[in-house]
Amino acid sequence: MKFLKIVLIALFAVVLFSCNQKPKQVDSQQEAVQENVAYYRHIQFTETSWDLEKGTHALTAKEAKTVNNYKFTYNESKQLVSVEYNRNGVLLGYSSLGAAKITYTYEGDKQLKSFFNDKGEASKNGGASTYEYTLNDAGMRVAMRFVDDKGESIENRNNVYNYVWKKLPDGMIQELRYNLAGEEVVMNPFCPFYELRFSYDEKGYLVRMANYEEDKLYDCTEENCGDIGVSYFLFENSKDGDVKHFSVHNTGGQLSNLYSGWAKRINVIDENGYVLETTQFDQDDEMLGGKRLPVTTSVFDEHGAMVKRISMNKDKNITNNPDSGVAIVEYKYDEEGRRLETVEYDKDGVLVEKKG
């Protein structure tokens, strides 16, 4: 109980600190481009490779010396040429980019995306060395293929080699995917969608991802898509682009469980865009039960690095994960922000030995 009180006091203190940080005036993406370099706390949420990386919650260059950030650099034509997850110029290896750094080069109608680790070394993402985008005359992405280090086309883990996108008359972005044999393939075998259509609001934030077949909303009824089918996802965003609500529906609009058992997530977000708490609900709009824990809280330090993640039951009591026995995960860093260690504890603060 003594450990539990310490954990809760620490959680309250750090969350209070995070919530009391004054939010910064967010510059527009266009204003950032004019300066060639811009810094952001977060990457805007996306569900498709069609989206170009965008930042949310802007920082000044001075603030970027002490806060983990995504550094965006643009060329003279205002094209994005790199995004680095760093603090004070030190690359960090735990970003949402799938790499510590990405770069873009441009060759005619091709936009080539490459990946680098926190040592600045070339790395792969999903087995690919390069994502090769094709741009139309307006600069919009219309296709992308995965390329290995020899320049050959390859398939990713879901057997996708090529994406094809089109902007429809209603403004939605249509996405189709193909394997090397030219056959249409699914996005994710756990809940197999073929044709997807994405809708965005006036700020460019994703608000809907829908499963279509022959111009009609379609319910996926495979085993992992729940017992009533899954058709579309809805996203509710804050004015700064933070995802507050994420819900899953069938064609009739009813909440529908995904393969992991949840149908809705609600995030508690502070002024700087950090997700302090996530609560998951099932298709009956009830908190997850059984072996699934519905509430996760996260604690961030003054640099914006996550230092603790805590699992809780519906009564917000710290609870062990039934499968792993882990209730609390702590992350440790060096002075420059590099992650050194991940340590796991049960609800009583007893160290959980890692398997394997």
Buried (B, 14 or more C-beta within 10 A) or exposed (E): EEBBEEBEEEBEEBBEBBEEBEEBEBBEBEEBBEEEEBBBBBBBBBBBBBBBBBBBBBBEEEEBEBBBBBBBBBBEEEBBBBBBBBBEEBBBBBBEBEBBBBBBBBEEEEBBBBBBBBEEEBBBBBEBBBBBBBBEEEEBBBBBBBBEEEEEEBBBEBBBBBBBBBBEEEEBBBBBBBBBEEEEBBBEEBBBBBBBBBBBEEEEBBBBBBBBEEEEBBBBEBEBBBEBBBBBBBBBBBEBBBBBEBBBBBBEEBBBBBBEBBBBBBBBBBBBBBBBBBBBBBBEEEBBEEEBBBBBBBBBBEBBBBBBBBBBBBEBEBBBBEEBBBBBBBBEBEEEBBBEEEEBBBBEBEEBEEEE
